[in-house]
Amino acid sequence: MELKATSLGKRLAQHPYDKVVLLNAGVKVSGERHEYLIPFNQLLAIHCKRGLVWGELEFVLPADKVVRLHGTEWAETQRFHHQLNTLWQKWSDEMSEVARQVLQQVLADIAQSSEQKKWLTRAQTADMQQRIHQALTALPLPVSRLDEFENCRDAWRQCQAWLTDIDKSRLAHNQAWTDEMLAEHAEFFSQIESSPLNPAQARAVVNGEHSLLVLAGAGSGKTSVLVARAGWLLARDEATAEQILLLAFGRKAAQEMDERIHDRLHTRDITARTFHALALHIIQQGSKKAPVISKLENDTQARLSLFIKTLQQQCSEKKAMAKGWRQWLEEELNWTVPEGSFWQDEKLMRRLGSRLDRWVSLMRMHGGSQAEMIESAPEEVRALFTKRVKLMAPLLKAWKTALKEENAVDFSGLIHQAIIILEKGRFVSPWKHILVDEFQDISPQRAALLAALRAQNKHTSLFAVGDDWQAIYRFSGAQLSLTTAFHHYFGEGDRSDLDTTYRFNSRIGEIANRFIQQNPYQLAKPLNSLSSGDKKAVMLLPDDQLEALLDKLSGFVKADERILILARYHHLKPTLLEKASTRWPKLKLDFMTIHASKGQEADFVIVLGLQDGSDGFPAPARESVMEQALLPETEDYPDAEERRLLYVAMTRARHRVWLLFAKDNPSCFVDILKNIDVPVARKP
């Protein structure tokens, strides 16, 4: 059957198409010079219109394309349209049944995945989306027509829900599954630790994402969550003990974690390791030889002696080296350097020794060649850094020679070797789940080790527990952005916030939280306290009132209550503490630096040294070009890390914090604290 334009209609319409022929499952529209084949599976609608004299047919196609036939006799146009439409609708009804089966099958597959008693990961939902998209390409009908058919409509709308708001569907499933798990395993969550886990802790434990960052504020029970996570994996048969890797940053922390796991999970099969112990294990297994850790790593004096001796030799033998070092010390560090053979000055060398130690360590941590170090340095310091690297090169060479003579490796070398072994496939990771404590302290080198482990098994999950508000170890190579931009580095996943602190009262929490969150680069999170505190829970106090404060404390502090006295530097320890044992014999006083106090807690905290100047808090930047080039970049916010240091200091306290400041030379933090409603007292 065909429909043609009349001779007059053809002439007046001046249109490229003047004839349409009905095919088995489509139509062919043609003219003298043009031809267009339209199969039914591309046809969205057919419109029959009447003009002033003639009829018109419109064939609507995807992408808003329309093919028109003009100038046909109206009665014939109606007749042709009726027959075409009848055939098209019959074909459409048959195809809709095929489409229904395809859609129902993909929904059944999705339902099977969703109904499993499992967490639905982002990767799995992305796979579901992919399956739906693939199913749609297999449909015999255009997708835009599916709503027309009653047998397809509901299935299509369910598919649309997964396509348009996948996160909503995933979150709804995971919330329902989490609620079910928490109810079904209530006994586990109430008994796994000495106190029952709170809902936020339990939700973090059951979260099944492959990359999960658990933000655990001060006193929020991060260790409990790590132990419970290991216990949950075992209880659910998601992993054996040998498939769980627990990482801590220090030997002491690893030992404490081991004891906690043994006490709560009653197993010695899960052991916490340091990153260095992990690297050592990988090398032992992958190379069949046990590397020896250099004695120099645990002998500070021997290291300092090596570097100072090397520098002295270089300066005495080479005028250019002596000139370069003098220039460095005078111009960049602003030190007073004696005339003549300054490298023989013992006091100067002792002062310089610790810096040499740190700089060599940073260069070793970088791991690359000198050329690579220079290339990766920020452009604005690259020229100066190049000069400094040349001065440091003999010290680095001396370090490597000493290691060779010992037939040993240093800590940085351990991790580099382990990464190489993993990348070459000489060690196959047995771990399905990696749990990391104090994640905010991770360095790029350690992150690279984690990445190498996970690269061997794409299904290895990373459960990282940390707190970006307590990131205070940039000087040792920690990179904050590995936490604040966690998913950029470790893949799409989830974040879980522990929202309750069991340590400090709400007043300490309010002040500490407001103070730290003024930095926009910190991750915002709630942290609620179980106890309230009055306005005097955090106080600013002149530093000449320390003795009076300790006198007052001696009157009401109980024998078992701890007072922690914190300062920015160890040498700021007040001399009056030398008589504390007899002056206040009943007070349980401990003095330490704020860095050393990380992980500690006390009933009362006294923070010293809120003053401006060289020993001030916040500390003035003392970085040389070596630190600028080799350490991770800082956030573009004033005193960002020093703020985190004060946050750590304040959050050691359960009940009260006193912040002692210099009246004549106050720290810039004093005004900031005043502005967030911290009262100033004249005396305790």
C-alpha positions as CSV (number, residue, x, y, z in Angstrom):
1,M,0.0,0.0,0.0
2,E,1.2,3.5,-0.9
3,L,0.2,7.1,-0.7
4,K,1.2,9.7,-3.2
5,A,0.9,13.5,-3.4
6,T,-1.4,14.9,-6.1
7,S,0.3,16.6,-9.1
8,L,-0.9,20.0,-7.9
9,G,-0.1,19.2,-4.3
10,K,3.4,18.1,-5.3
11,R,4.0,21.2,-7.3
12,L,2.7,23.6,-4.6
13,A,4.3,21.9,-1.6
14,Q,7.8,22.0,-3.1
15,H,8.8,19.3,-0.6
16,P,11.5,16.6,-1.0
17,Y,9.0,13.8,-0.2
18,D,5.9,13.0,-2.2
19,K,5.3,9.3,-1.7
20,V,5.1,6.9,1.2
21,V,5.0,3.1,0.9
22,L,3.9,0.8,3.7
23,L,6.5,-2.0,4.4
24,N,6.4,-5.1,6.6
25,A,7.5,-3.3,9.7
26,G,8.1,0.3,8.6
27,V,7.5,2.9,5.9
28,K,9.6,4.3,3.1
29,V,9.1,8.0,2.3
30,S,10.6,9.1,-1.0
31,G,10.8,11.9,-3.6
32,E,12.5,12.5,-6.9
33,R,15.9,12.9,-5.2
34,H,15.4,11.7,-1.7
35,E,14.4,8.5,0.1
36,Y,14.0,7.8,3.8
37,L,13.4,4.4,5.3
38,I,11.7,4.5,8.8
39,P,11.5,1.2,10.6
40,F,8.8,0.9,13.3
41,N,11.5,0.6,16.0
42,Q,12.5,4.2,15.4
43,L,9.0,5.6,15.0
44,L,7.7,7.6,18.0
45,A,4.4,8.9,16.7
46,I,2.4,9.3,13.4
47,H,0.3,12.4,13.0
48,C,-2.4,12.8,10.3
49,K,-3.3,16.5,9.7
50,R,-5.6,18.3,7.3
51,G,-4.5,21.5,5.6
52,L,-6.7,23.9,3.7
53,V,-7.0,21.4,0.7
54,W,-4.6,18.5,1.2
55,G,-3.7,16.1,3.8
56,E,-0.4,15.8,5.7
57,L,1.4,12.9,7.4
58,E,4.1,13.5,10.1
59,F,6.5,10.8,11.2
60,V,8.1,11.7,14.6
61,L,11.6,10.2,15.2
62,P,14.1,10.4,18.0
63,A,16.1,13.6,18.7
64,D,13.1,15.8,17.7
65,K,13.4,14.8,14.1
66,V,10.2,14.9,12.0
67,V,9.7,13.6,8.4
68,R,6.7,15.1,6.6
69,L,4.7,14.2,3.5
70,H,2.5,17.0,2.1
71,G,0.0,17.4,-0.7
72,T,-1.9,14.1,-0.5
73,E,-5.6,13.8,-1.1
74,W,-7.3,14.0,2.3
75,A,-9.6,10.9,2.1
76,E,-6.7,8.8,0.9
77,T,-4.4,10.2,3.6
78,Q,-7.0,9.2,6.3
79,R,-7.3,5.7,4.8
80,F,-3.5,5.2,4.6
81,H,-3.1,6.6,8.1
82,H,-5.7,4.2,9.6
83,Q,-4.1,1.1,8.0
84,L,-0.5,2.2,8.9
85,N,-1.5,3.0,12.5
86,T,-3.3,-0.3,12.9
87,L,-0.3,-2.2,11.7
88,W,2.1,-0.1,13.8
89,Q,0.0,-0.5,17.0
90,K,-0.2,-4.3,16.5
91,W,3.6,-4.4,16.0
92,S,4.0,-2.2,19.1
93,D,1.9,-4.4,21.3
94,E,3.9,-7.5,20.3
95,M,7.2,-5.6,20.9
96,S,5.9,-4.3,24.3
97,E,5.6,-7.9,25.5
98,V,9.3,-8.5,24.5
99,A,10.2,-5.3,26.3
100,R,8.3,-6.3,29.4
101,Q,10.2,-9.5,29.6
102,V,13.5,-7.8,29.2
103,L,12.7,-5.2,31.9
104,Q,11.3,-7.8,34.3
105,Q,14.4,-9.9,34.0
106,V,16.8,-7.0,34.8
107,L,14.5,-6.0,37.7
108,A,14.6,-9.5,39.0
109,D,18.4,-9.5,38.8
110,I,18.5,-6.2,40.7
111,A,16.0,-7.5,43.3
112,Q,18.1,-10.6,43.8
113,S,21.1,-8.3,44.6
114,S,19.0,-6.0,46.8
115,E,17.4,-8.8,48.7
116,Q,20.6,-10.4,49.7
117,K,21.5,-9.7,53.3
118,K,24.4,-7.5,52.2
119,W,25.4,-3.9,52.1
120,L,24.9,-2.4,48.7
121,T,28.1,-0.7,47.6
122,R,28.5,2.2,45.2
123,A,30.3,-0.2,42.8
124,Q,27.4,-2.6,42.9
125,T,24.8,0.1,42.3
126,A,26.9,1.4,39.4
127,D,26.8,-2.1,38.0
128,M,23.1,-2.2,38.4
129,Q,22.8,1.0,36.4
130,Q,25.1,-0.5,33.7
131,R,22.8,-3.6,33.5
132,I,19.7,-1.4,33.1
133,H,21.4,0.7,30.4
134,Q,22.5,-2.5,28.6
135,A,18.9,-3.9,28.8
136,L,17.5,-0.7,27.3
137,T,19.8,-1.1,24.3
138,A,18.3,-4.5,23.8
139,L,14.7,-3.3,23.6
140,P,12.8,-3.5,20.3
141,L,11.0,-0.2,21.2
142,P,12.3,3.3,21.7
143,V,12.6,3.9,25.5
144,S,10.5,7.1,25.3
145,R,7.4,4.9,24.3
146,L,7.5,2.5,27.3
147,D,5.1,4.6,29.3
148,E,2.5,4.1,26.6
149,F,2.1,0.4,27.4
150,E,0.4,-0.8,30.6
151,N,2.5,-4.1,30.6
152,C,5.8,-2.1,30.6
153,R,4.8,1.0,32.6
154,D,5.5,-0.1,36.2
155,A,8.7,-2.0,35.3
156,W,10.0,1.0,33.4
157,R,9.3,3.4,36.2
158,Q,11.2,1.1,38.6
159,C,14.1,1.1,36.2
160,Q,13.9,4.9,36.0
161,A,14.1,5.2,39.8
162,W,17.4,3.3,39.7
163,L,18.7,5.4,36.9
164,T,17.6,8.9,38.0
165,D,18.2,8.7,41.7
166,I,20.6,5.8,42.3
167,D,21.9,7.2,45.5
168,K,18.4,7.5,47.0
169,S,17.7,3.8,46.2
170,R,21.1,2.7,47.5
171,L,20.8,4.7,50.7
172,A,17.3,3.4,51.3
173,H,18.4,-0.2,50.9
174,N,21.5,0.3,53.1
175,Q,19.6,2.1,55.8
176,A,17.0,-0.7,55.9
177,W,19.8,-3.4,56.0
178,T,21.7,-1.5,58.7
179,D,18.6,-1.3,60.9
180,E,18.0,-5.0,60.4
181,M,21.6,-5.9,61.3
182,L,21.6,-3.7,64.4
183,A,18.3,-5.3,65.6
184,E,19.3,-8.8,64.7
185,H,22.8,-8.6,66.2
186,A,21.9,-6.4,69.2
187,E,23.7,-8.8,71.5
188,F,26.9,-8.5,69.5
189,F,26.9,-4.7,69.7
190,S,26.1,-4.7,73.4
191,Q,28.8,-7.1,74.4
192,I,31.7,-6.6,71.9
193,E,33.2,-3.8,74.1
194,S,33.0,-3.1,77.8
195,S,30.2,-0.6,77.1
196,P,27.5,-1.2,74.4
197,L,28.3,0.5,71.1
198,N,26.2,3.6,70.3
199,P,24.2,3.7,67.0
200,A,26.8,5.8,65.2
201,Q,29.6,3.4,66.2
202,A,27.5,0.4,65.2
203,R,26.6,1.9,61.8
204,A,30.2,2.5,61.1
205,V,31.0,-1.2,62.0
206,V,28.4,-2.7,59.6
207,N,29.1,-0.3,56.7
208,G,30.1,-2.4,53.8
209,E,31.7,0.1,51.4
210,H,35.1,-0.8,50.0
211,S,36.6,2.6,51.0
212,L,35.2,3.9,54.3
213,L,36.5,6.9,56.2
214,V,35.3,6.8,59.8
215,L,35.7,10.3,61.3
216,A,36.3,9.7,65.0
217,G,36.6,12.9,67.0
218,A,38.4,13.1,70.3
219,G,37.1,10.6,72.8
220,S,34.5,9.1,70.4
221,G,35.6,5.5,70.8
222,K,37.7,4.8,67.7
223,T,39.5,1.9,69.2
224,S,36.1,0.3,70.1
225,V,35.0,0.7,66.5
226,L,38.2,-0.9,65.1
227,V,37.9,-3.9,67.5
228,A,34.2,-4.3,66.8
229,R,34.8,-4.1,63.0
230,A,37.3,-7.0,63.2
231,G,34.8,-8.9,65.4
232,W,32.0,-8.2,63.0
233,L,33.9,-9.5,60.0
234,L,34.7,-12.7,61.9
235,A,31.2,-13.1,63.2
236,R,29.6,-12.7,59.8
237,D,32.1,-15.0,58.1
238,E,33.1,-12.1,55.8
239,A,36.8,-12.8,56.6
240,T,39.0,-15.2,58.5
241,A,41.5,-13.8,61.0
242,E,44.3,-14.2,58.4
243,Q,42.4,-12.0,55.9
244,I,42.3,-9.0,58.3
245,L,45.2,-6.6,58.4
246,L,45.2,-4.1,61.3
247,L,47.6,-1.2,61.0
248,A,48.7,1.3,63.7
249,F,51.3,4.0,63.5
250,G,53.5,3.2,66.5
251,R,54.7,0.0,68.2
252,K,53.1,0.9,71.5
253,A,49.7,1.6,69.8
254,A,49.9,-1.7,67.9
255,Q,50.6,-3.6,71.2
256,E,47.7,-1.9,72.9
257,M,45.4,-2.8,70.0
258,D,46.6,-6.5,70.2
259,E,45.7,-6.7,73.9
260,R,42.4,-5.1,73.3
261,I,41.6,-7.6,70.5
262,H,42.7,-10.5,72.6
263,D,40.5,-9.3,75.6
264,R,37.4,-8.7,73.5
265,L,37.7,-11.2,70.6
266,H,39.6,-13.9,72.5
267,T,42.0,-14.5,69.6
268,R,45.7,-13.9,68.9
269,D,45.3,-14.6,65.2
270,I,44.7,-11.0,64.4
271,T,47.7,-8.9,65.2
272,A,48.1,-5.1,64.7
273,R,51.3,-4.1,62.8
274,T,53.1,-0.9,62.2
275,F,53.6,0.1,58.6
276,H,57.3,-0.7,59.0
277,A,56.5,-4.2,60.4
278,L,54.2,-4.8,57.5
279,A,56.9,-3.7,55.0
280,L,59.4,-6.0,56.7
281,H,56.9,-9.0,56.5
282,I,56.3,-8.3,52.8
283,I,60.0,-8.2,52.0
284,Q,60.7,-11.3,54.0
285,Q,58.0,-13.2,52.2
286,G,58.7,-11.7,48.8
287,S,62.5,-11.9,48.7
288,K,63.1,-14.9,51.0
289,K,65.6,-12.9,53.0
290,A,65.1,-10.9,56.2
291,P,66.3,-7.3,55.9
292,V,68.2,-5.9,58.9
293,I,67.0,-2.6,60.2
294,S,69.9,-0.2,60.6
295,K,71.1,0.4,64.2
296,L,71.3,4.1,63.2
297,E,67.4,4.2,63.1
298,N,67.3,3.7,66.9
299,D,70.5,5.6,67.8
300,T,69.9,9.3,67.5
301,Q,73.4,10.2,68.8
302,A,75.1,8.0,66.2
303,R,73.0,9.6,63.4
304,L,73.9,13.1,64.5
305,S,77.5,12.2,64.8
306,L,77.6,10.8,61.3
307,F,76.0,13.9,59.7
308,I,78.0,16.4,61.7
309,K,81.3,14.6,60.9
310,T,80.4,14.5,57.2
311,L,79.5,18.2,57.1
312,Q,82.7,19.1,58.9
313,Q,84.8,17.1,56.5
314,Q,83.1,18.7,53.5
315,C,83.5,22.2,54.8
316,S,87.2,21.7,55.7
317,E,88.0,20.2,52.4
318,K,85.9,22.3,50.0
319,K,85.7,26.1,50.2
320,A,82.5,26.0,48.1
321,M,80.8,23.8,50.6
322,A,81.9,26.0,53.6
323,K,80.6,29.1,51.7
324,G,77.3,27.4,50.8
325,W,76.6,26.2,54.4
326,R,77.5,29.6,55.9
327,Q,75.2,31.3,53.4
328,W,72.4,28.8,54.3
329,L,72.7,29.3,58.1
330,E,73.0,33.1,57.9
331,E,70.6,34.1,55.1
332,E,67.9,31.5,55.4
333,L,67.9,30.4,59.1
334,N,69.1,33.8,60.4
335,W,71.7,32.2,62.7
336,T,74.7,34.0,64.0
337,V,77.7,32.1,62.6
338,P,81.2,32.6,64.0
339,E,84.0,33.8,61.7
340,G,86.5,31.3,60.3
341,S,86.0,27.5,60.7
342,F,82.5,27.7,62.0
343,W,82.0,24.0,61.4
344,Q,84.3,23.3,64.4
345,D,81.9,25.2,66.8
346,E,80.4,22.5,68.9
347,K,77.4,24.5,70.1
348,L,76.5,25.4,66.5
349,M,76.9,21.9,65.3
350,R,74.7,20.5,68.1
351,R,72.0,23.0,67.1
352,L,72.4,22.1,63.5
353,G,72.5,18.3,64.0
354,S,68.8,17.7,64.6
355,R,68.0,19.7,61.5
356,L,70.4,17.6,59.4
357,D,68.8,14.5,60.8
358,R,65.4,15.7,59.8
359,W,66.4,16.8,56.3
360,V,68.1,13.5,55.4
361,S,65.0,11.7,56.7
362,L,62.8,13.8,54.4
363,M,65.0,13.1,51.4
364,R,65.0,9.4,52.1
365,M,61.2,9.5,52.6
366,H,60.8,11.1,49.1
367,G,62.7,8.1,47.7
368,G,63.4,9.5,44.3
369,S,66.7,10.7,42.8
370,Q,67.9,14.2,43.5
371,A,66.7,15.3,40.0
372,E,63.2,13.9,40.8
373,M,63.2,15.8,44.2
374,I,64.1,19.0,42.4
375,E,61.5,18.5,39.7
376,S,58.7,17.9,42.2
377,A,59.6,21.0,44.3
378,P,57.3,24.0,44.0
379,E,58.5,26.3,41.3
380,E,59.0,29.3,43.5
381,V,61.6,27.5,45.7
382,R,63.1,25.2,43.1
383,A,66.2,27.2,42.4
384,L,67.1,27.6,46.1
385,F,66.2,24.0,46.8
386,T,68.6,22.9,44.1
387,K,71.5,24.6,45.9
388,R,70.5,23.1,49.2
389,V,70.2,19.6,47.8
390,K,73.8,19.9,46.5
391,L,74.9,20.8,50.0
392,M,73.0,17.9,51.5
393,A,74.1,15.3,48.8
394,P,77.3,14.3,50.7
395,L,75.3,13.7,53.9
396,L,72.8,11.5,52.0
397,K,75.7,9.6,50.4
398,A,77.2,9.1,53.9
399,W,73.9,7.7,55.2
400,K,73.6,5.3,52.3
401,T,77.2,4.2,52.7
402,A,76.7,3.5,56.4
403,L,73.6,1.4,55.6
404,K,75.6,-0.5,53.0
405,E,78.4,-1.2,55.5
406,E,75.8,-2.5,58.0
407,N,74.1,-4.4,55.2
408,A,70.9,-2.9,56.5
409,V,68.0,-0.7,55.5
410,D,66.3,2.3,57.0
411,F,62.6,2.7,57.6
412,S,62.0,4.6,54.4
413,G,63.9,2.0,52.4
414,L,61.7,-0.7,54.0
415,I,58.5,0.8,52.6
416,H,60.1,1.5,49.2
417,Q,61.3,-2.1,48.9
418,A,57.9,-3.5,50.0
419,I,56.1,-1.4,47.3
420,I,58.5,-2.7,44.6
421,I,58.0,-6.3,45.7
422,L,54.2,-5.8,45.6
423,E,54.3,-4.2,42.1
424,K,56.5,-7.0,40.7
425,G,54.0,-9.6,42.1
426,R,56.6,-11.3,44.3
427,F,54.2,-11.1,47.3
428,V,50.5,-11.8,46.9
429,S,48.4,-10.0,49.6
430,P,46.3,-12.4,51.7
431,W,44.3,-9.5,53.2
432,K,40.7,-8.8,52.2
433,H,40.1,-6.2,54.8
434,I,42.6,-3.5,55.8
435,L,41.8,-1.5,59.0
436,V,43.9,1.6,59.7
437,D,44.1,3.5,63.0
438,E,45.0,7.2,63.3
439,F,44.5,7.6,59.5
440,Q,45.0,11.4,59.7
441,D,48.8,10.7,60.2
442,I,49.2,8.9,57.0
443,S,52.0,10.0,54.6
444,P,52.1,9.6,50.8
445,Q,54.7,6.8,51.1
446,R,52.4,4.8,53.4
447,A,49.4,5.6,51.2
448,A,51.4,4.2,48.3
449,L,51.9,0.9,50.2
450,L,48.2,0.6,50.9
451,A,47.5,1.3,47.2
452,A,50.0,-1.4,46.1
453,L,48.3,-3.9,48.4
454,R,44.8,-3.1,47.2
455,A,45.9,-3.1,43.5
456,Q,46.6,-6.9,43.9
457,N,43.0,-7.5,44.9
458,K,40.4,-5.0,43.6
459,H,38.0,-6.2,46.3
460,T,40.2,-5.4,49.2
461,S,38.3,-3.0,51.5
462,L,39.9,-0.1,53.4
463,F,38.4,0.8,56.8
464,A,40.2,4.0,57.8
465,V,39.6,5.6,61.2
466,G,40.9,9.0,62.0
467,D,40.2,12.6,62.7
468,D,41.4,15.5,60.5
469,W,40.9,17.9,63.5
470,Q,43.8,16.1,65.2
471,A,46.3,16.0,62.3
472,I,49.5,17.4,63.9
473,Y,52.3,15.5,62.3
474,R,53.0,17.2,59.0
475,F,56.6,17.7,60.1
476,S,57.1,13.9,59.9
477,G,55.5,13.7,56.4
478,A,51.8,13.3,57.2
479,Q,49.6,14.7,54.4
480,L,46.2,16.0,55.6
481,S,44.5,15.9,52.2
482,L,44.8,12.0,52.2
483,T,42.1,12.3,54.8
484,T,40.1,15.4,53.8
485,A,40.1,14.2,50.1
486,F,39.9,10.5,51.1
487,H,37.8,9.3,48.2
488,H,39.9,11.1,45.6
489,Y,42.9,9.0,46.7
490,F,41.3,5.7,47.8
491,G,38.2,5.4,45.5
492,E,34.5,6.0,45.8
493,G,33.1,4.9,49.0
494,D,31.4,6.3,52.1
495,R,32.0,8.3,55.2
496,S,30.8,7.6,58.7
497,D,30.9,10.1,61.6
498,L,31.2,9.0,65.2
499,D,28.9,11.7,66.8
500,T,29.4,11.2,70.5
501,T,32.4,11.9,72.8
502,Y,32.8,10.0,76.0
503,R,35.5,12.3,77.3
504,F,34.7,16.0,77.7
505,N,31.7,18.0,78.6
506,S,29.5,19.9,76.2
507,R,31.2,23.3,77.0
508,I,34.7,22.0,76.2
509,G,33.2,20.4,73.1
510,E,31.5,23.6,72.0
511,I,34.6,25.8,72.3
512,A,37.0,23.3,70.8
513,N,34.6,22.5,67.9
514,R,33.9,26.2,67.1
515,F,37.6,27.0,67.3
516,I,38.8,24.2,64.9
517,Q,35.9,24.6,62.4
518,Q,36.8,28.2,61.7
519,N,39.3,26.6,59.2
520,P,37.1,25.8,56.1
521,Y,39.5,23.0,55.1
522,Q,38.5,20.9,58.1
523,L,35.7,18.4,57.6
524,A,32.6,19.4,59.4
525,K,31.1,16.8,61.7
526,P,28.9,16.7,64.8
527,L,30.5,15.7,68.1
528,N,28.0,15.6,71.1
529,S,28.9,15.3,74.7
530,L,27.1,13.1,77.3
531,S,27.6,15.6,80.1
532,S,27.0,19.4,80.3
533,G,29.6,21.9,81.4
534,D,29.3,25.4,82.8
535,K,30.8,28.5,81.2
536,K,33.9,28.2,83.4
537,A,34.8,24.8,81.8
538,V,37.2,26.6,79.4
539,M,38.9,29.7,80.8
540,L,41.6,32.2,79.7
541,L,44.0,33.0,82.6
542,P,47.1,35.2,82.8
543,D,50.3,33.1,82.9
544,D,51.5,34.6,86.2
545,Q,48.5,32.8,87.9
546,L,49.9,29.2,87.4
547,E,51.0,28.9,91.0
548,A,47.7,30.3,92.3
549,L,45.8,27.9,90.1
550,L,47.7,24.9,91.4
551,D,47.1,26.1,94.9
552,K,43.4,26.3,94.2
553,L,43.4,22.8,92.5
554,S,45.0,21.3,95.6
555,G,41.9,22.3,97.5
556,F,39.4,20.3,95.5
557,V,41.0,17.9,93.1
558,K,40.7,14.2,94.3
559,A,43.7,12.0,94.7
560,D,42.8,9.8,91.7
561,E,42.2,12.8,89.3
562,R,44.9,13.7,86.9
563,I,46.1,17.2,85.9
564,L,47.9,17.5,82.6
565,I,50.1,20.5,82.1
566,L,50.8,21.1,78.4
567,A,53.2,23.3,76.5
568,R,54.3,23.8,72.9
569,Y,57.9,22.9,73.7
570,H,59.5,20.8,76.3
571,H,61.9,23.6,77.4
572,L,58.9,25.7,78.5
573,K,58.3,23.5,81.5
574,P,57.8,25.8,84.5
575,T,60.5,25.8,87.1
576,L,57.9,25.8,89.9
577,L,57.0,22.2,88.9
578,E,60.4,21.2,90.3
579,K,58.9,21.7,93.8
580,A,55.5,20.3,93.0
581,S,56.1,17.0,94.8
582,T,56.4,18.7,98.1
583,R,54.4,21.9,97.5
584,W,51.3,20.0,96.2
585,P,52.0,16.4,97.2
586,K,48.5,15.2,96.7
587,L,48.2,16.5,93.2
588,K,48.7,14.0,90.3
589,L,50.6,16.4,88.0
590,D,52.0,15.4,84.6
591,F,53.9,17.8,82.3
592,M,54.4,17.1,78.5
593,T,54.4,18.7,75.1
594,I,51.1,18.9,73.3
595,H,52.4,16.6,70.6
596,A,53.3,14.0,73.3
597,S,49.8,14.3,74.8
598,K,48.0,12.9,71.7
599,G,46.0,9.9,72.9
600,Q,46.2,11.0,76.6
601,E,43.3,12.2,78.7
602,A,43.1,13.9,82.1
603,D,40.4,15.4,84.4
604,F,41.9,18.8,84.2
605,V,44.2,20.4,81.6
606,I,46.4,23.5,81.9
607,V,47.7,24.8,78.5
608,L,50.8,27.0,78.8
609,G,52.4,29.5,76.6
610,L,49.7,31.4,74.7
611,Q,52.1,34.1,73.8
612,D,53.6,35.8,70.7
613,G,57.2,35.5,69.7
614,S,59.9,32.9,69.0
615,D,58.6,30.4,71.6
616,G,55.0,31.4,71.0
617,F,51.9,29.5,70.4
618,P,51.0,29.5,67.5
619,A,54.6,28.8,66.7
620,P,56.1,31.0,64.0
621,A,57.0,29.2,60.8
622,R,60.5,27.8,61.0
623,E,60.6,25.8,57.9
624,S,63.6,26.0,55.7
625,V,63.4,25.4,51.9
626,M,64.0,21.7,52.6
627,E,60.7,21.4,54.4
628,Q,58.9,23.6,51.9
629,A,60.0,21.3,49.0
630,L,59.8,17.9,50.6
631,L,56.8,18.1,53.0
632,P,53.1,18.0,51.9
633,E,51.6,21.4,51.2
634,T,49.7,23.2,54.0
635,E,46.2,24.5,53.7
636,D,45.9,28.2,52.7
637,Y,44.7,29.2,56.2
638,P,46.6,30.9,59.0
639,D,48.2,28.7,61.6
640,A,46.1,25.7,60.5
641,E,48.2,23.0,62.1
642,E,48.8,25.1,65.2
643,R,45.0,25.4,65.6
644,R,44.8,21.6,65.5
645,L,47.4,21.4,68.1
646,L,45.4,23.6,70.5
647,Y,42.3,21.6,69.7
648,V,44.2,18.4,70.7
649,A,45.4,20.2,74.0
650,M,41.9,21.3,74.9
651,T,40.2,17.9,74.2
652,R,42.5,16.0,76.6
653,A,40.4,17.3,79.5
654,R,37.3,15.7,81.0
655,H,36.1,18.6,83.2
656,R,38.1,21.8,82.9
657,V,40.7,23.6,80.7
658,W,42.7,26.7,81.7
659,L,44.5,28.5,78.8
660,L,47.4,30.5,80.2
661,F,48.4,33.6,78.2
662,A,51.0,36.3,78.4
663,K,49.3,39.6,79.4
664,D,51.9,41.8,77.8
665,N,52.4,39.7,74.7
666,P,49.3,37.6,74.1
667,S,49.0,35.0,71.3
668,C,46.7,35.7,68.4
669,F,44.7,32.7,69.6
670,V,43.6,34.7,72.7
671,D,41.4,37.1,70.7
672,I,40.0,34.3,68.6
673,L,39.1,32.4,71.8
674,K,37.5,35.6,73.3
675,N,35.4,36.0,70.2
676,I,34.0,32.5,70.6
677,D,32.9,33.3,74.1
678,V,35.8,32.0,76.2
679,P,35.8,34.1,79.5
680,V,39.0,35.8,80.8
681,A,39.6,35.5,84.5
682,R,42.0,37.7,86.5
683,K,42.7,34.9,88.9
684,P,41.7,31.2,89.3
